[in-house]
Structure formats: C-alpha cells, structure tokens
Amino acid sequence: MNKYTDLSYESLGEGISVCVSQEHRFGTDAFLLADFASPRHKDKVADLCTGNGIVALLMQRDSKPSEIFAVELQEKAYDQLCLSVSASGCDEIKPVHGDLKQWTPPYQLDVITCNPPYKIDNTGAKNDSGAVSIARHEIACTMFDVCKTAKRALKFGGRLCICNRPERLADVIDAMRQNGIEPKRLRTVHKDENSEPWLILVEGRLGGSKFLKIEKPLFVKGKNGESYSDEMKRIYKLI
C-alpha cells in the first residue's frame, strides 16, 4: 500500500487515526452522522460508502459496537480504510472491498449508516478526479441502491441512518419507503441560528410504523460569535 505518495494521518483521539488523501478526506458531516446513529455496544453495524472509514472509526471510538462492516468500492479509499483500521488497532471494524449493491452481510444487522454521494448524476459540475466525482455524484450507487441494500441487510426494526443535503429530503424518504424503511427521525443542521439548513440527518426503521419525529435543529456555531455551539463541542470532544 506504499504506492500512494499523498497519504497522511489525522488523530481522532483515544488512539484512533484516519488515513487521508487528496481524494478521500472527511468533513463535519461524518462526525454528525456518527453521533446521530450512536449504535449500542451490542449492535452489529455496517457503514456503507465508508471511504477512508471515518464514520466507522468515530462510531468505534464513541459507541464501541460489537462489529462494524465498512464497505467501500474504490480501491484507494479501501486501502486507506485498511491503513486506518490497522493504525488504530480496531479489530471490530471489518473492511469490505466491493459494491454495496452486491454485498450481503453474514447475518442481519442492527444499524446501517451511510454518507452517500449527495448529487444526482448528470447534475452540477464534476471534479477532474474520477474518485472525487464518484464520492460526490450518484455514479456508482443511488439513494435507492443504499436503501435496497439496507432492506436486505437489516434485521426487522433495524435502523438506517443517512446524511444528505436538504434538497434531497424527498428522495431520501421516497427511497426508504420503497424499500420498507419508514422514516422515524429527522434533524436539520445549520451553520448558525440565522441560516437555512445545509445538511439533514434521517433515521429510518425497517418495518417501522408511520410516525416521523422532527428533532430540534443542530447549530454548528455558538452564540455571540463562538466558533462552535456546546453541542458541536461535545461531538468534537472539545468539552
């Protein structure tokens, strides 16, 4: 795996590090999704479109579920995932190199997370890097593909937690319901109290009843010009 020259490691604390590159980094949305999902200690989990493994690593750091399958299609991202797992000593994370559309876990899962490509294919300008385009646009998988895999992999009552852009909310709900996953929780994320949401967090349950709870908004910035709100400080482990 020494064929790459642009790799470096960023510490997530508690002895856990993530391998980053020019194509495969991470942002605030990864921290928000891992915190939103918060699997239980006994849960068996999968993180789809895992990239370098950031969401899986954060869940292992904070929630310590019994097992996490981290599924990634792109070769370089998968190599980074393996390096991240090795550097962090996270034996509970099981890297899977493959297409989520063909993947089936060895047993049904309690929780699935996914930070999917946000943009519909053939919309918006694509990055010169094919790897970045695949991460940002629905080229290799769609929202429906993610939900179809979740339907196959989750146990009855299992949870699918997704983050996406607000303009994709209808698509997320539609894809979930087409696959028997009922949206149960919705939370919007805002830069501050005066801004529109830039991210949504949605949880659906396989076979769940029709009842959607809209949770209070999450604000990244604090009051009086603070860089982070108290909740973001907790999520970033700054307090």
C-alpha positions as CSV (number, residue, x, y, z in Angstrom):
1,M,0.0,0.0,0.0
2,N,3.0,2.3,-0.3
3,K,2.1,3.1,-3.9
4,Y,0.5,6.3,-2.8
5,T,2.5,9.4,-2.1
6,D,-0.2,11.8,-0.7
7,L,-1.2,9.9,2.4
8,S,-1.2,11.3,6.0
9,Y,-2.9,10.5,9.3
10,E,-5.2,12.6,11.4
11,S,-5.8,11.7,15.0
12,L,-9.4,11.3,16.2
13,G,-8.3,10.8,19.8
14,E,-8.2,7.7,22.0
15,G,-5.5,6.1,19.9
16,I,-7.6,6.2,16.7
17,S,-6.3,7.8,13.5
18,V,-7.8,8.1,10.0
19,C,-5.7,7.9,6.8
20,V,-6.5,10.9,4.5
21,S,-5.5,11.7,0.9
22,Q,-6.3,14.4,-1.7
23,E,-9.3,12.4,-2.9
24,H,-10.5,10.8,0.3
25,R,-10.8,13.1,3.3
26,F,-13.6,13.8,5.7
27,G,-15.8,16.7,6.9
28,T,-18.1,17.7,9.7
29,D,-20.9,15.6,8.2
30,A,-19.0,12.4,9.2
31,F,-19.0,13.5,12.9
32,L,-22.6,14.4,12.8
33,L,-23.7,11.1,11.2
34,A,-21.7,9.0,13.7
35,D,-23.2,10.9,16.6
36,F,-26.7,10.8,15.1
37,A,-26.5,7.0,14.7
38,S,-24.9,6.3,18.1
39,P,-25.2,2.5,17.9
40,R,-25.4,0.5,21.2
41,H,-22.4,-1.5,22.5
42,K,-24.0,-4.8,21.5
43,D,-25.1,-3.7,18.0
44,K,-23.8,-5.2,14.7
45,V,-23.3,-2.3,12.3
46,A,-22.4,-1.5,8.7
47,D,-21.1,1.7,7.2
48,L,-21.8,2.0,3.5
49,C,-19.8,4.3,1.2
50,T,-17.3,4.3,4.1
51,G,-14.4,6.0,2.2
52,N,-11.4,6.0,4.4
53,G,-13.5,4.7,7.3
54,I,-14.1,7.9,9.1
55,V,-17.7,7.2,10.3
56,A,-16.8,3.6,11.3
57,L,-13.8,4.9,13.2
58,L,-15.9,7.5,15.0
59,M,-18.6,5.0,16.0
60,Q,-15.9,2.6,17.3
61,R,-14.3,5.4,19.3
62,D,-17.6,6.7,20.8
63,S,-20.1,3.8,20.8
64,K,-17.9,0.7,20.5
65,P,-20.5,-1.6,18.8
66,S,-19.6,-5.2,18.7
67,E,-18.8,-5.3,15.0
68,I,-18.7,-2.8,12.1
69,F,-18.6,-3.8,8.4
70,A,-17.0,-0.9,6.5
71,V,-18.0,-1.2,2.8
72,E,-16.1,0.7,0.1
73,L,-16.0,0.3,-3.7
74,Q,-13.0,2.5,-4.7
75,E,-9.6,0.9,-4.4
76,K,-7.6,3.8,-2.9
77,A,-10.3,4.6,-0.4
78,Y,-10.4,0.9,0.6
79,D,-6.6,0.9,1.0
80,Q,-6.9,4.0,3.2
81,L,-9.6,2.3,5.2
82,C,-7.4,-0.7,5.8
83,L,-4.5,1.5,6.9
84,S,-6.8,3.5,9.2
85,V,-8.0,0.2,10.9
86,S,-4.5,-1.1,11.2
87,A,-3.1,2.1,12.6
88,S,-6.0,2.3,15.1
89,G,-5.9,-1.3,16.2
90,C,-9.7,-1.5,15.6
91,D,-10.3,-5.3,15.1
92,E,-14.0,-4.7,15.4
93,I,-14.0,-2.9,12.1
94,K,-14.2,-5.3,9.1
95,P,-13.1,-3.7,5.8
96,V,-15.1,-4.9,2.8
97,H,-13.9,-4.1,-0.7
98,G,-16.8,-4.3,-3.0
99,D,-20.0,-2.8,-4.5
100,L,-22.7,-2.3,-1.8
101,K,-25.3,-3.3,-4.4
102,Q,-23.9,-6.9,-4.4
103,W,-22.9,-7.0,-0.7
104,T,-24.8,-9.1,1.9
105,P,-23.6,-9.4,5.5
106,P,-23.1,-12.8,7.1
107,Y,-26.1,-12.0,9.4
108,Q,-28.7,-9.3,9.8
109,L,-27.6,-6.0,11.3
110,D,-28.9,-3.6,13.9
111,V,-27.7,-0.4,12.3
112,I,-26.5,0.8,8.9
113,T,-25.0,4.2,8.3
114,C,-24.3,5.9,5.0
115,N,-22.8,9.2,4.0
116,P,-23.7,8.8,0.3
117,P,-23.0,10.8,-2.8
118,Y,-25.1,13.9,-2.4
119,K,-25.6,14.9,-6.0
120,I,-27.7,13.2,-8.7
121,D,-25.6,12.0,-11.6
122,N,-25.6,14.4,-14.6
123,T,-26.3,17.4,-12.3
124,G,-23.6,20.0,-11.5
125,A,-20.0,20.2,-12.5
126,K,-17.9,17.1,-11.8
127,N,-14.4,17.1,-10.4
128,D,-11.5,16.3,-12.7
129,S,-10.7,13.4,-10.3
130,G,-12.9,10.4,-11.1
131,A,-12.6,9.3,-7.5
132,V,-14.0,12.6,-6.2
133,S,-16.8,12.6,-8.7
134,I,-17.9,9.1,-7.6
135,A,-17.8,10.3,-4.0
136,R,-20.0,13.3,-4.8
137,H,-22.3,12.2,-7.5
138,E,-24.6,9.1,-7.8
139,I,-22.4,7.4,-10.4
140,A,-21.7,4.1,-8.7
141,C,-24.8,4.0,-6.5
142,T,-28.0,5.9,-5.9
143,M,-30.1,6.6,-2.8
144,F,-32.4,3.7,-3.8
145,D,-29.4,1.4,-4.0
146,V,-28.4,2.3,-0.5
147,C,-31.9,1.7,0.9
148,K,-32.3,-1.6,-1.1
149,T,-29.1,-2.9,0.5
150,A,-30.3,-1.8,3.9
151,K,-33.6,-3.7,3.4
152,R,-31.6,-6.8,2.6
153,A,-29.0,-6.4,5.4
154,L,-31.1,-5.1,8.4
155,K,-33.0,-7.1,10.9
156,F,-36.7,-6.2,11.3
157,G,-36.7,-2.9,13.3
158,G,-33.1,-2.2,12.4
159,R,-32.1,1.4,11.7
160,L,-30.7,3.1,8.6
161,C,-29.1,6.5,9.3
162,I,-28.3,8.8,6.4
163,C,-27.0,12.3,6.0
164,N,-27.6,14.3,2.8
165,R,-28.4,17.8,1.5
166,P,-31.8,19.3,2.4
167,E,-32.9,19.4,-1.2
168,R,-32.6,15.6,-1.3
169,L,-35.0,15.0,1.6
170,A,-37.9,13.9,-0.7
171,D,-35.6,11.5,-2.5
172,V,-34.4,10.0,0.8
173,I,-37.9,9.5,2.2
174,D,-39.1,8.0,-1.2
175,A,-36.2,5.6,-1.4
176,M,-36.7,4.5,2.2
177,R,-40.4,3.8,1.8
178,Q,-40.0,2.0,-1.5
179,N,-37.8,-0.5,0.5
180,G,-40.0,-0.9,3.5
181,I,-37.9,1.5,5.7
182,E,-40.1,4.1,7.5
183,P,-38.5,7.5,8.3
184,K,-38.7,7.9,12.0
185,R,-36.3,10.8,12.9
186,L,-35.3,14.0,11.0
187,R,-32.8,16.6,12.2
188,T,-31.6,19.6,10.3
189,V,-28.1,21.1,10.7
190,H,-27.5,24.8,10.4
191,K,-24.3,26.9,10.4
192,D,-26.0,29.3,12.9
193,E,-29.4,30.3,14.2
194,N,-29.9,32.7,11.2
195,S,-29.1,30.3,8.4
196,E,-31.0,27.7,6.4
197,P,-30.0,24.1,6.9
198,W,-27.1,22.8,4.9
199,L,-27.4,19.1,6.0
200,I,-30.2,16.7,7.0
201,L,-29.9,13.6,9.2
202,V,-32.6,11.0,8.7
203,E,-33.2,7.7,10.5
204,G,-35.5,5.0,9.1
205,R,-36.5,1.7,10.6
206,L,-37.1,-1.4,8.6
207,G,-40.8,-2.3,9.1
208,G,-41.4,0.7,11.3
209,S,-44.8,2.4,11.7
210,K,-45.6,5.7,10.2
211,F,-44.5,8.3,12.7
212,L,-41.8,10.9,12.0
213,K,-40.2,12.9,14.8
214,I,-38.7,16.2,13.8
215,E,-35.9,17.0,16.3
216,K,-34.7,20.4,17.3
217,P,-32.2,21.9,14.9
218,L,-28.5,21.5,15.4
219,F,-26.4,24.7,15.1
220,V,-22.7,24.4,14.3
221,K,-21.7,27.8,15.6
222,G,-22.4,29.1,19.1
223,K,-24.0,32.3,20.2
224,N,-22.1,35.5,20.5
225,G,-19.7,34.6,17.6
226,E,-18.4,31.4,19.2
227,S,-16.8,29.0,16.6
228,Y,-18.8,26.0,17.9
229,S,-22.0,25.5,19.8
230,D,-22.0,23.5,23.0
231,E,-23.4,20.5,21.1
232,M,-20.7,20.7,18.5
233,K,-18.1,20.9,21.2
234,R,-19.5,17.7,22.6
235,I,-19.5,16.0,19.2
236,Y,-15.9,17.2,18.5
237,K,-14.9,16.2,22.1
238,L,-13.8,19.7,22.9
239,I,-15.6,19.6,26.3
